[in-house]
């Protein structure tokens, strides 16, 4: 562990590490130790991951120079609402990158939990949760929100094109990205607490890549094509297909020529 080198809002408990296998793995171990030890708002920040993971167990390329954090959250909500935090985090990332952006760049949200910079993936999220042992598995005990942002490098061998801030000619640092995200995440969480998920859902849709357009969604056992028309009240993708309306809870989205 090394001395903290950034200042975040006081609601956060920042733990800064040199190298870990995965910030999510560390965060889950810490979360299980209880709120008295690692409270809501604890952030695990590592300079490098040796076993970084993305959605569906994919490897997350994690060399030094990029941002790798996992945030421990302890919201008192049903498990079915856990996905709302992915959209809160996406808006926070979008806002924070927007404050760092030079002129002439486009930032979009990609369902369910990626951020696009100039139509290429620059950041992604991975959520993992544990239900409360005394509440029948229906309420959260904790939620770990893992976030990776490509600052100085990005992988080349990905299904969906990737990029980094440096490749796009941004001079922003890891510390600036972390500070900006922490402030924006706090703002959006407070709005969610006061107004519920609906303003989060609406704002995410305003920034969504492909809204109203034909897209393709790859599922584990099939591929579905249709027009992206909405998110439902839990953040599921609503797709208008030739055979009717499809509601999709998990999948990989592709646009236009990427399909």
Helices and strands as residue ranges (DSSP letters): E 13-20, H 23-32, E 42-49, G 55-57, E 67-73, G 79-81, H 84-100, E 107-110, E 114-117, E 120-131, E 140-149, H 174-195, H 198-206, E 214-218, E 223-231, E 237-241, E 244-248, E 252-255, G 256-258
